[in-house]
Amino acid sequence: MSLADPIERSAMSTDRFHSSAASHSGALRDHNEDRFVNRPDLGVWAVADGAGGHQAGDVASTIVADALRAVPAGLGSAELLAEVRLRMDRAHKRLQQEAARRGGNDILASTVVILIARGEHYACLWAGDSRAYLLRGGMLTQVSHDHSFVQELIDAGAITPSEAVNHPRANVITRALGAQSEVVNLDKTTDRLRGGDRFLLCSDGVSKTLSEEAIARVLTNREEASATQMIAVALEGRADDNITAVVVDVLPAAPPSHDERPSPGHFSGSGPPDRGATAIDGRTIRYSS
């Protein structure tokens, strides 16, 4: 794929959400190992960034994305959260099994960032350095927190976020689906939805190419903000990695009728602890036992 090739895109709407998704191999790569999920009808959106090299990374991210696209409709909030965790656990094990079948030192792994919504609440789950952002009231917030070596250094005060960009271990991630751990641990955060909220899910090719200021400029364009526009801006920045974005707009909710009870809608539940250790191609996945 070249810069002249079309951007893979998708747009869908329901009475509560409008969402768009787009993906491209980037300015320098000819193979796209990113995948997205854009299912406002299910209340499920995701970005998966595969690792493991040619004919491995795309397999990994496809397994993850396909598992999420097959979530059944009509689930309540607790059921949806449990279903997503179950499917990610199965995808994690399937990636390990496929790597074992291939033999040698092959590893199939993928980051994932997932947004799910029910009623007036949302949950964001993630493993790795694919990110979720929320634009609310003109303020951009990073919802997820990277599982990466440089993020650990930032958290410890050893380096600044600007120093992390060109750090020699900037590609080291510390959690992913398919890595050599018995279980996959998805971090989770939840909150209430508000009409006018705009979410961005993206692979690290976007967040490493565009500053938060640049991301905010695209998202604050209420008329033209879309995943396709985000990818176009990243391509203008000569993104050297695969780039994928999903933009989700929360539409105003219809007022409840007098006899309608508020939906409990909370997303509760926690994931299992993570453990293990391994390394992958140009993207390294490190675990501490």
N, C-alpha and C positions, 0 to 999 in steps of 0.2 A: 504494500500500500504506500502511496506517495501523498504529498501535500495536495495534489490535484484530485486524489480519489475522494469519493463522497463520504460524508460522515454518516455512520450508522445511527439511525435515530428512531424514536418512538414517542408518541404523544397520546394521552388518554385522559378522560374526564369522567367524574361522577358528580352527584349533586353536592358532595362535600369536598372533593379534591380535583385539582387539575395538575397533571404531572407530565414532565417530558424527560426523555433520556437520550443520551448521545455518547458515541464512542468512536475513537480513531486510534490508529497505531502510533501516531505522533510524527514529528518532523524527521526523525532519523531511523526509526525501526520499520521493518516491512512485515511484521507479524504482530497481531494483537492478542494479548493474553488476558485482557480485561473482559468481564461480562457484567451485564446489568439486569435488574428485575424492575419492571415498571407495571405494577398491578394495583392501581387505585381501587379496582373493584373488590380486591381482597384486603385492601389496607396494608399492602406489603410492597416495600421498595428496597433495593439493595445494589451494592457494587461489590464485585469480587475481583481481585487482582491476583492472577495465578503466578506461581514461581516454580522453577524446576527445569527451565530450558525449553527449547523448541520441541513441540509435540508432547509437552508435559504441563507447562503453565496453563495453556488454553484448555487442556483436558481437566485440570484441577478446578479452574474457575467455572467451567461449564457444569461440572458435577454439582458445585455449590449453588449456582444460579438455577439449574433445573430443579433441584430439591425444593427451593423456595417458590418457584413458579407453580409447583404442584400442591401447595398448601390448599386444603379444601375450603370452600366458601362457607359462610354462615357461622363461624366460630365466635364465641364470646372472647373477651379480652384475656382471661386466664387460660382458656383453651388455646387461643392463638399463640400466646407466649410459650406455652408448653410445647405446642406443635413445632414452632420454629426451633426451639432448643433441641427437640428430638431429631428433627431433620438435619440440623447442623452436626449433631453427634453422629448420625448415620453417615453423613457425607464425610466427616473426619475419618471414620473407620474405613469407608470405601476407598478413600484416597490412600490410606496406608496399605490396604489390601492390593490395590492396583500397583503401587510402588513395589510391593513384595513380589507380585507376579512378574513384573518386568525384570527383577533381579538386579544384581550389581549394587551400586550405591544410589540408584535412582530414588528421588524423592518427589512426590507430587504434593504441593501445598498451595494454599490460597489465603490471602487476607479476606475479610468480609466486613462490611458495615451495613446494618439492616435498620430500617425504620418500619415500625408497625403502628397502626392506629385503630382504635375502637372508641366509639362514643366521643367523649370530650378529652380523651387522654392519648398519649403516644408513649412508645418505648423505643429507645435506640440501643442496639446491641452491636458489639464489634470485637474483632480479633485482628491485630496487626495495625498497619498505619494508613489504611483507607479511612477517610474522615467523614464526619457529619458536622454541618454548620447549620445554625438557625438565625435567620434575619427576622427580628421582631421589633417593631416600633423604631425602625431605622438603625438598630444596633445589631451587629454581627457577632455571634458567639460560637466558638467551637464547642460542639456538644460532646464529641468523643475525645479520648485522650490516647495518643499514640502508644502502641506497644513497640517501642524501638529503643535501640541502644542510646541514640542521641537524646531521646526524650528522658531517659533515666539520668543522663548527665545534666540536662536542663533542670530536672526536678531536684537534683542534688546541688544545684548552684555552681556546677563545674564549668558550664559553658552557657552562652546566651542563645536564644533562638536564632539570631542572625549568624552566629558562629556554627550552628548545627547544619546550615544549608550546605556548606562546603567541607564538612567534617569527613575525614577518610572512611569513617564507618557509618556514614549517613544511611546506607542501604541495609543495615543490620536491623531486622525486626525480631522481637522477642516472643511473639505469639502468632500462631496461624493454624488454620485447619489443615490436617494431614501431616503435621510435624510429628516427631517421635515422642509423643506423650500419650498416656493411656486415655485421657479425656481432654475435651476441648473446653476451655473456659472463656465464655463470652462475657465481657463486661457489659453492664446495663445501666442506663439512666432513664428516668421517666418524668413526665410533667403533664400539665394540662395543655390542650390545644387552644389556640385563639384564632379567630377569623383574621386573615391577613398574614399569618405566619408563613414564612417561605423557608423550606429546608433545602439544603444542598448535600448530597452524598457524592463523594468523588474518590477516585484512586489517587495515589500519591503523585502520579504524573501531573495532575492538575495542581495540587497544593504545593508542589516543589517548583512549579513553573510560575505560578501566579501568587503574588503577595496577598495577604488578607485584604489589603486596601483595594487591590484589583478585583478580587472576588466580590467584595462588597459593592463595587461600582457596577458590576454586571447584575448582581441580584437586586440592587435598588432601582434598576430601570424597570418600573412596574409594567410598562407597555411591551418591552421586548425581551425581558429576562427569560431565558430558557436554557436547557441543557446544551442545545446546539450553539447558542451564542457563547456559552462558557467554553466549549471546545474550540470554537473559532478563535476566541481571544487567546487560548492556550497555544494554538497552532501559530498565531502571530508572534507569540513569545518563543517560538522554535522549541517546543516541548521535546525533550530527548527521550521520553518514555511513553508508553501507552497512556492515553488520557480518556477518562470516562467520567460522566457527570449525570446525576439524576436530580432534577429540580421539582419539588413538590409544593404546590400552593394550597393552603388551607382556606376554603371558602367559608363565608359566614354560615353558621348553623341556623336552621329553621327554629323559631321559638317553639318550646314544648307546649302541648295542649294542657289544659287545666288539670286533667286527670292522669297525665303522664308523669311517672316517677323518674327522677334523675337516674341516669345510667350509672352503676357503680364504676364501670369502665376502667378500674385501676389495673395496671400491669404489675403483678407481684411475683415473687419467686427469685431465687438466686441460682447461679450456676456452680458447678463443682470446681474445686481448686485445680490449677494447672501444674504440670510437672513434666520433665523430660529435657532433651537437648539434641540439637542437630544444626546443619548448615546447608545452604542451597546456593548453587550457581552465583549469579551476580547479586542476588538478594540473599542475605544470610539470615537464618532463623536461629536464634540462640535461646536455650532454655537452661535454667538452673535447677538442679535436682534437689 
